Amino acid sequence: MLVYVNGEYVPQNMAKTSLYDHGFLYGDGVFEGIRAYNGRVFRLNEHVDRLYDSAHAITLKIPITPDKMLEAILETLRCNNLTDAYIRPIVTRGIGDLGLDPLKCPRPNVFIITEEWGAMYGDLYEKGLTAVTVGIKRNRIDTLPPNIKSLNYLNNILAKIEANEKGGNEAIILDTNGYISEGSGDNIFIVKKGIIYTPPPLNNLKGITRAAAIMLAEKNNYSLIETNIGLFDLYTADEVFVTGTAAEIAPVTKADGRIIGDGKPGNITRCLMKDFVKLRNSEGVPIY
């Protein structure tokens, strides 16, 4: 596989940066996760916009324009002859010294990784995921805002470590007020009496797949409410599902030992899953 590195396409094992890159030293940088299906990149413009918004929020000036970033993503896919792929653009603060000051990093580095990608959860799309609440809390929005998709993902990783230890496929992360925030890499939705509920995107990432799921829910005339939800709401839900670029839309059928609904993916979840597959297979920016 070839990797884009600051305007060049190099073999994967040659894609390198300095140990003094502040992205490596301090997680000072931003990234995106994007999917390509059937020769089209799904919601590419939205992902590129979010990448630049994250960079702006940490005063990181990406050295190429959004249009050039978009074209570089497409060209990296072409160089690797990919039509179905996971795409990871990364922008680091760049090479500096061992101090924290980003002003010591004169030029950011830009990398784009692409690789083949299948169904993240395998047969669990039919069976349903097991989710577990973790003790680690989501970063407060006034400390490290969750909507900055930064290279500092340790909060998410700590949640995933705990979920692994507890035997869960996904973590349920609470915010510091005890409300449900998100998963280690997914947004969370619950369904109760035909109404879909999801936390407002303040203590969780403004997911691109989340937005697609909301659009599909509205298209199907489902009522959807953005509101704080707690563990009681999760445990007593008729359906639970998560959304994310890698996960797409995936059902949750067990949470903290409680069976969700009848223990099978619910009708609304299945409807949205089916419609999402149609959507991602029919729209997107052509690669070739």
Disulfide bonds with the S-S distance in Angstrom:
none
